[in-house]
């Protein structure tokens, strides 16, 4: 209802009559809808924080993979105790 009122295709009185509400209530809902609609497009702070943490984790994974590749290129025999160790 509030979206229809915000579109402006029909008058508030027509919309209020269709939904069986008082025109003043329809105006209040329209005003609240228009005030709060920007919130639907804002990113949540928690979402932004999580996204940054994921980026850091992926970066760290990449660094560790590079170190592993570098270190595994050496042909140094592992001590017997580590020979059964698997990653």
Phi, psi and omega in degrees: 000314181296323178295317178299318180294322181290328179298323178082014179290328180231164181285159177301320181297320178295315181294317179298319179295320180298319183268357177070037178237165179287141180303328179294323177294320178298320178296319180296317180293323178296314181298315179296319178300312181293328178289325188259353181300326178299333180296333180292339183252001178274146175278137177291143181300322179296322179296316180295318179297315179297320180298318179294321179295320177298318179299318178296318181296316179297322178295316179296319177300316179299318179296317180294323177296319179296318178296318180299314179300317180296311183290328181284349178285342177280140181263054180265126180293138178282149174300155184305323183295332181265356186294334179266001181285130180238145177260000000 
